[in-house]
Amino acid sequence: MTTDNPAAPDTLLSWATVKKLVGVSRTTIWRLRHQGLFPPPRVVGGRHVWLSSEIAAWQSSLPSAIV
C-alpha cells in the first residue's frame, strides 16, 4: 500500500512526497539518480515510488550545512 507518511519505516513514498522531503526539483532528483547519488525508485503499478528508509539514509549521508 502506498502512503505519504514518511515517519513509518519502509513505506512507499510518491514523487510529491520525495520532492517535499528532499527540497529539489524532479529534474534534479533524476540527475542525481543517474549520477548514482540518489536512491533509485521502484516501479509499483506503473508509478515510481521510493522506500522511506532509503530516502532517510540518503538524507543522513549528506554533509551538515554550515550556518
Secondary structure, DSSP 4 states (H G I P E B T S, - for coil): -B---TTSTT-EE-HHHHHHHH-S-HHHHHHHHHTT-SPPPEEETTEEEEEHHHHHHHHHHSPPPP-
